[in-house]
């Protein structure tokens, strides 16, 4: 798959990069310590990170 540059930026392949990143969302985590999040990353069909948009 090729990527189109945006604003002159050309994406680079990054080792262990997420396949999908969801941002600006309302995510119910099911964790009492962090009941909600705003972003998550998925790699190889597994959630690899949960946080906020700035994370």
PECOR-V856614 format. One record per residue. N is the residue number from 1. RES is the residue in one letter. PHI is phi in degrees with one decimal (* if undefined). PSI is psi in whole degrees, 0 to 359 (999 if undefined). OMEGA is omega in whole degrees, 0 to 359 (* if undefined). Layout:
BEGIN
N_RES_PHI_PSI_OMEGA + N_RES_PHI_PSI_OMEGA
END
This chain:
BEGIN
1_X_*_137_177 + 2_X_-101.2_157_180 + 3_X_-119.4_141_179 + 4_X_-91.6_131_178 + 5_X_-63.5_143_178 + 6_X_-119.5_122_179 + 7_X_61.2_30_180 + 8_X_83.7_358_179 + 9_X_-91.3_132_178 + 10_X_-109.5_121_181 + 11_X_-65.3_145_177 + 12_X_-112.4_151_175 + 13_X_-71.1_132_180 + 14_X_-121.7_130_179 + 15_X_-62.0_135_180 + 16_X_66.0_25_177 + 17_X_-71.4_151_179 + 18_X_-71.4_147_174 + 19_X_-77.9_324_181 + 20_X_-137.9_136_174 + 21_X_-125.6_125_178 + 22_X_-106.0_124_180 + 23_X_-127.5_164_177 + 24_X_57.0_47_184 + 25_X_-124.6_166_171 + 26_X_-109.7_105_186 + 27_X_-112.2_124_174 + 28_X_-86.9_119_186 + 29_X_-89.2_336_185 + 30_X_78.9_6_180 + 31_X_-105.7_121_182 + 32_X_-62.2_331_180 + 33_X_-74.9_333_178 + 34_X_-144.6_82_186 + 35_X_-69.3_335_180 + 36_X_-133.9_153_176 + 37_X_-140.9_166_180 + 38_X_-111.7_351_182 + 39_X_-153.8_155_173 + 40_X_-152.0_157_179 + 41_X_-121.5_143_180 + 42_X_-126.9_134_175 + 43_X_-138.0_132_180 + 44_X_53.4_37_176 + 45_X_79.1_8_180 + 46_X_-123.8_143_175 + 47_X_-72.3_124_183 + 48_X_-109.0_343_179 + 49_X_-155.6_143_176 + 50_X_-134.2_133_180 + 51_X_-171.4_209_178 + 52_X_-108.2_170_182 + 53_X_-56.0_325_182 + 54_X_-75.8_341_178 + 55_X_-71.9_999_*
END
